[in-house]
Amino acid sequence: MAGFDVTDLPDLTGRTVVVTGANSGIGRAAARALAGAGAHVVLAVRDLDKGRAAAAAMPGQTEVRQLDLASLASVRTFAAGWEGDLHLLINNAGVMAPPLTRTSEGFELQFGTNHLGHFALTNLLLDHVVDRVVTVSSSGHRFGSIDFDDLNWEHKPYRAWRAYGQSKLANLHFTAELQRRLSAAGSVVLANAAHPGYAATNLSFHTQRRWMDLASALGNRLLAQDEDGGALPMLYAAVADVPGNSYAGPGGFMEQRGAPKLVGRSNAALDAGVARRLWDVSEELTGVRFPLGSTDRS
Ligand SMILES: NC(=O)c1ccc[n+]([C@@H]2O[C@H](COP(=O)([O-])OP(=O)(O)OC[C@H]3O[C@@H](n4cnc5c(N)ncnc54)[C@H](OP(=O)(O)O)[C@@H]3O)[C@@H](O)[C@H]2O)c1
């Protein structure tokens, strides 16, 4: 699939897809492309009006449902309302580098939204998933580390970018451990990850720093690829003939732009022991467990 683009998507008629954060940025672009390929796309968004506005500009069959990943109650309500097969779950929504903020349950916002919200959502929906789970990480995972002593920044001074890095590293550990568990349970479902490189979206406007907003506006205009380009790695991870726990990113300059391919990850992201421990802690924090049979640790 060299040079993969949206025209390489197969006919997805009859497939159902959930894209979190589908009202904006690369999630919106992915939802648009998947709907254009015939899928029934559920835009899982925290603001229904924004979701409806995005869906109105998409072809094909779309539906908008409320999901706030910063509230486990909202995640549970969304999952409880699900009926039937879910062919593809795309865990895309995210926040980057806001001032210290907490979710409804008191988790640091980025860890809570980017990782724990999607962790709970995936496990609550997993009995319905028949094909793939794709989780959107970032090159920023490389400056993250998992601090098991203080995952939620309660005891050390908050560092917004390091917290983003931790949440995006958690996305890769989540994917690896999910795939290990799916395989151990004999499931054919694949867990893959993707990152968009640098895409012009709203992501970098959460810092509440004026200089950062100006730099982001400039970077979005001069350096970034558009949201359609940024969506390609997650679409590739969703449909390409790749093994589970694949990680797709742009194949061009420093993985920041260009057609998608499978890419590497940091050494920290390859630590299976950390992935297992993070999974166990995430189950404790969310109260949501892996729902399928064996989780054989051999
Ligand atoms: N853009 C890049 O260069 C880049 C690079 C690396 C990784 N990524 C990753 O790409 C993903 C998508 O980001 P983007 O660049 O497309 O940014 P974006 O335009 O800001 O889109 C983020 C989406 O996430 C949603 N969201 C945020 N908090 C949520 C919550 N609590 N519950 C439900 N939805 C929530 C946002 O909803 P609202 O519109 O309501 O805020 C929005 O729809 C993120 O996971 C990000 O980490 C992006």
The ligand as a MOL file (V3000), in Angstrom:
LIG
                    3D

  0  0  0     0  0            999 V3000
M  V30 BEGIN CTAB
M  V30 COUNTS 48 52 0 0 0
M  V30 BEGIN ATOM
M  V30 1 N -2.5070 17.7990 15.2400 0
M  V30 2 C -1.3290 17.2370 15.4280 0
M  V30 3 O -0.3080 17.6850 14.8930 0
M  V30 4 C -1.2230 16.0280 16.3070 0
M  V30 5 C 0.0520 15.4790 16.4940 0
M  V30 6 C 0.1730 14.3330 17.2570 0
M  V30 7 C -0.9420 13.7290 17.7930 0
M  V30 8 N -2.1720 14.2870 17.6010 0 CHG=1
M  V30 9 C -3.3280 13.6220 18.2150 0
M  V30 10 O -4.4200 13.6380 17.3240 0
M  V30 11 C -5.6360 13.5230 18.0610 0
M  V30 12 C -6.6620 14.4960 17.5000 0
M  V30 13 O -6.2260 15.8010 17.6980 0
M  V30 14 P -6.3710 16.9610 16.6210 0
M  V30 15 O -5.0060 17.3690 16.2510 0
M  V30 16 O -7.3210 16.5930 15.5530 0 CHG=-1
M  V30 17 O -6.9400 18.1420 17.5580 0
M  V30 18 P -8.3530 18.8590 17.6650 0
M  V30 19 O -8.7170 19.4930 16.3750 0
M  V30 20 O -8.2500 19.7210 18.8660 0
M  V30 21 O -9.3480 17.6540 17.9270 0
M  V30 22 C -9.4000 17.0320 19.1920 0
M  V30 23 C -10.7730 16.4260 19.3660 0
M  V30 24 O -10.8240 15.8030 20.6660 0
M  V30 25 C -12.0220 16.2300 21.2890 0
M  V30 26 N -11.9660 16.1470 22.7380 0
M  V30 27 C -11.1410 16.7890 23.5970 0
M  V30 28 N -11.4610 16.4860 24.8560 0
M  V30 29 C -12.5110 15.6320 24.8030 0
M  V30 30 C -13.3100 14.9850 25.7820 0
M  V30 31 N -13.1120 15.1600 27.0880 0
M  V30 32 N -14.2990 14.1590 25.3600 0
M  V30 33 C -14.5240 13.9880 24.0500 0
M  V30 34 N -13.8240 14.5940 23.0790 0
M  V30 35 C -12.8310 15.4130 23.4610 0
M  V30 36 C -12.2000 17.6680 20.8140 0
M  V30 37 O -13.5090 18.1240 21.0700 0
M  V30 38 P -13.8170 19.7100 21.1410 0
M  V30 39 O -13.8250 20.2070 19.7360 0
M  V30 40 O -15.1650 19.7450 21.7990 0
M  V30 41 O -12.7170 20.3340 21.9730 0
M  V30 42 C -11.8930 17.4780 19.3420 0
M  V30 43 O -13.0060 16.9430 18.6780 0
M  V30 44 C -5.2660 13.7550 19.5310 0
M  V30 45 O -5.2790 12.5120 20.2160 0
M  V30 46 C -3.8480 14.3000 19.4590 0
M  V30 47 O -3.0890 13.9740 20.6010 0
M  V30 48 C -2.3410 15.4160 16.8600 0
M  V30 END ATOM
M  V30 BEGIN BOND
M  V30 1 1 1 2
M  V30 2 2 2 3
M  V30 3 1 2 4
M  V30 4 1 4 5
M  V30 5 2 4 48
M  V30 6 2 5 6
M  V30 7 1 6 7
M  V30 8 2 7 8
M  V30 9 1 8 9
M  V30 10 1 8 48
M  V30 11 1 9 10
M  V30 12 1 9 46
M  V30 13 1 10 11
M  V30 14 1 11 12
M  V30 15 1 11 44
M  V30 16 1 12 13
M  V30 17 1 13 14
M  V30 18 2 14 15
M  V30 19 1 14 16
M  V30 20 1 14 17
M  V30 21 1 17 18
M  V30 22 2 18 19
M  V30 23 1 18 20
M  V30 24 1 18 21
M  V30 25 1 21 22
M  V30 26 1 22 23
M  V30 27 1 23 24
M  V30 28 1 23 42
M  V30 29 1 24 25
M  V30 30 1 25 26
M  V30 31 1 25 36
M  V30 32 1 26 27
M  V30 33 1 26 35
M  V30 34 2 27 28
M  V30 35 1 28 29
M  V30 36 1 29 30
M  V30 37 2 29 35
M  V30 38 1 30 31
M  V30 39 2 30 32
M  V30 40 1 32 33
M  V30 41 2 33 34
M  V30 42 1 34 35
M  V30 43 1 36 37
M  V30 44 1 36 42
M  V30 45 1 37 38
M  V30 46 2 38 39
M  V30 47 1 38 40
M  V30 48 1 38 41
M  V30 49 1 42 43
M  V30 50 1 44 45
M  V30 51 1 44 46
M  V30 52 1 46 47
M  V30 END BOND
M  V30 END CTAB
M  END
